[in-house]
Amino acid sequence: MEGVLVRKIKKICVFCGANSRKDVAFVNAAFHLGEVLGKRKIDLVYGGGKLGLMGCVSTAVAQHERQVLGIIPSAFTVNNLVGETCGKEIKVATMQERLVMMMELSDAFIALPGGFGTLEELFQMISWAQLNIHNKPIGVLNINGFFNGLLSFVDHAVKQEFITPRARKILISATTAD
């Protein structure tokens, strides 16, 4: 395997929605991702709490006796906005501090369906990879084509020469966690 970089992934950061109104396929995929991580002995870094898909992934990882670390801005803990974190929780002052810590503690990043927060976290990691701040894999779990429009937009930006073909390769996509 000379010339092939083999990366040992011990901790994966998952970005996903905290909204409790979601498609059952998203819930099943989130639980399945957590099971896959647990069976592969991969620990989870995530945004904390137990709501929505974040709760599904963290619960499944914890059920496989893997470490779960929620990194949560202090403002989210007021009135318990996101629910109790499954595992260890680190409180930080700002969203930016949260993202920096997630980047530093993780070996790779996966985004599941989510809203603006999920997209912001995903694109921050992509931007930092493009700027060589980190060199870690970044992917989306494209459940039921959720990210098709986003991936199409990114490809359009490549055609319009706002994203280089090399930078486009930073973001990978899969339809299952297997």
C-alpha positions as CSV (number, residue, x, y, z in Angstrom):
1,M,0.0,0.0,0.0
2,E,2.9,2.3,-0.6
3,G,1.7,5.9,-1.4
4,V,-1.7,5.3,0.1
5,L,-2.7,7.3,3.1
6,V,-4.5,5.2,5.7
7,R,-6.3,7.3,8.2
8,K,-7.4,5.9,11.6
9,I,-10.6,7.6,12.6
10,K,-11.3,7.4,16.3
11,K,-13.7,10.4,16.7
12,I,-16.3,11.6,14.2
13,C,-18.1,14.9,14.5
14,V,-21.7,14.7,13.3
15,F,-23.7,17.8,12.4
16,C,-27.5,17.4,12.1
17,G,-30.8,18.9,13.0
18,A,-32.2,19.2,16.5
19,N,-35.7,19.7,15.2
20,S,-38.1,17.0,16.4
21,R,-40.3,17.2,13.3
22,K,-38.5,14.9,10.9
23,D,-39.0,12.1,8.4
24,V,-38.8,8.6,9.8
25,A,-36.1,7.8,7.2
26,F,-33.9,10.5,8.7
27,V,-34.5,9.1,12.2
28,N,-33.7,5.6,11.1
29,A,-30.5,6.7,9.2
30,A,-29.4,8.7,12.3
31,F,-29.8,5.7,14.6
32,H,-28.1,3.5,12.0
33,L,-25.1,5.9,11.7
34,G,-24.8,5.8,15.5
35,E,-24.8,2.0,15.5
36,V,-22.2,1.9,12.7
37,L,-20.0,4.3,14.7
38,G,-20.4,2.3,17.9
39,K,-19.7,-1.1,16.2
40,R,-16.6,0.4,14.6
41,K,-15.5,1.7,18.0
42,I,-15.6,5.3,16.9
43,D,-16.5,8.0,19.4
44,L,-18.9,10.9,18.7
45,V,-18.4,14.6,18.9
46,Y,-21.6,16.6,18.4
47,G,-23.5,19.7,19.3
48,G,-24.9,18.3,22.5
49,G,-28.5,17.8,23.7
50,K,-30.9,15.0,22.9
51,L,-33.3,16.6,20.5
52,G,-34.0,15.6,16.9
53,L,-31.4,13.7,14.9
54,M,-28.6,14.7,17.3
55,G,-30.4,12.7,20.0
56,C,-30.8,9.7,17.7
57,V,-27.1,9.6,16.8
58,S,-25.8,10.2,20.3
59,T,-28.2,7.6,21.9
60,A,-27.1,4.9,19.4
61,V,-23.4,5.6,19.9
62,A,-23.8,5.6,23.7
63,Q,-25.7,2.3,23.6
64,H,-22.6,0.8,22.1
65,E,-20.6,2.0,25.0
66,R,-18.6,4.6,23.0
67,Q,-17.7,8.0,24.2
68,V,-20.2,10.8,23.4
69,L,-19.0,14.4,23.7
70,G,-21.5,17.3,23.3
71,I,-20.0,20.7,22.8
72,I,-22.6,23.3,23.6
73,P,-22.7,27.1,23.8
74,S,-23.7,28.3,27.2
75,A,-26.7,30.2,25.7
76,F,-28.2,26.9,24.7
77,T,-28.2,25.6,28.3
78,V,-30.5,28.4,29.5
79,N,-34.0,27.0,29.8
80,N,-32.5,23.6,28.6
81,L,-33.1,24.5,25.0
82,V,-31.6,21.3,23.5
83,G,-32.2,18.8,26.3
84,E,-29.7,16.8,28.3
85,T,-26.6,15.7,26.5
86,C,-26.1,11.9,26.2
87,G,-22.5,11.6,27.6
88,K,-20.0,14.2,28.5
89,E,-20.8,17.9,27.9
90,I,-18.4,20.8,27.4
91,K,-19.9,24.3,27.6
92,V,-18.3,27.0,25.5
93,A,-18.9,30.7,25.3
94,T,-19.6,31.1,21.5
95,M,-20.6,29.1,18.4
96,Q,-17.2,29.9,16.9
97,E,-15.5,28.4,20.0
98,R,-17.7,25.4,19.6
99,L,-16.7,24.8,15.9
100,V,-13.0,25.2,16.7
101,M,-13.2,22.7,19.5
102,M,-15.2,20.3,17.3
103,M,-12.6,20.6,14.6
104,E,-9.7,20.0,17.0
105,L,-11.3,17.0,18.7
106,S,-12.5,15.2,15.6
107,D,-10.9,13.1,12.9
108,A,-13.7,13.5,10.3
109,F,-17.1,15.2,9.9
110,I,-20.5,13.9,8.7
111,A,-23.6,16.0,8.1
112,L,-27.0,14.6,8.2
113,P,-30.2,16.5,7.3
114,G,-30.6,19.7,9.2
115,G,-31.2,23.4,8.8
116,F,-29.1,26.6,8.7
117,G,-27.0,25.6,11.8
118,T,-26.1,22.3,10.2
119,L,-25.2,23.9,6.9
120,E,-23.2,26.6,8.7
121,E,-21.1,24.0,10.5
122,L,-20.6,21.9,7.4
123,F,-19.5,24.9,5.3
124,Q,-17.2,26.1,8.0
125,M,-15.4,22.8,8.0
126,I,-15.2,22.8,4.2
127,S,-13.8,26.4,4.2
128,W,-11.2,25.5,6.8
129,A,-10.2,22.4,4.8
130,Q,-9.9,24.6,1.6
131,L,-7.7,27.0,3.6
132,N,-5.6,24.0,4.9
133,I,-6.6,24.7,8.5
134,H,-7.3,21.0,8.7
135,N,-7.1,18.0,6.4
136,K,-9.9,15.8,7.6
137,P,-12.6,14.0,5.6
138,I,-16.0,15.8,5.3
139,G,-19.1,14.1,4.0
140,V,-22.8,14.3,3.9
141,L,-25.2,11.4,4.5
142,N,-27.5,12.0,1.6
143,I,-30.7,10.4,3.0
144,N,-33.5,10.3,0.5
145,G,-31.7,12.8,-1.7
146,F,-31.9,15.5,1.1
147,F,-28.6,17.0,-0.1
148,N,-29.1,16.7,-3.8
149,G,-29.9,20.4,-4.3
150,L,-26.9,21.4,-2.2
151,L,-24.6,19.1,-4.1
152,S,-26.0,20.4,-7.4
153,F,-25.4,23.9,-6.3
154,V,-21.8,23.1,-5.4
155,D,-21.3,21.5,-8.8
156,H,-22.8,24.6,-10.4
157,A,-20.4,26.8,-8.4
158,V,-17.5,24.7,-9.8
159,K,-18.8,25.2,-13.4
160,Q,-19.0,28.9,-12.7
161,E,-15.4,28.8,-11.4
162,F,-16.2,30.0,-7.9
163,I,-15.1,26.6,-6.5
164,T,-12.1,24.9,-7.9
165,P,-12.4,21.2,-9.0
166,R,-9.8,20.4,-6.3
167,A,-11.8,22.1,-3.6
168,R,-15.0,20.3,-4.7
169,K,-13.3,17.0,-3.8
170,I,-13.3,18.1,-0.2
171,L,-17.0,17.2,0.2
172,I,-18.0,13.6,-0.3
173,S,-21.4,12.1,-0.3
174,A,-22.9,8.7,0.6
175,T,-26.5,7.4,0.8
176,T,-25.8,5.1,3.7
177,A,-23.5,4.9,6.7
178,D,-22.3,1.4,5.7
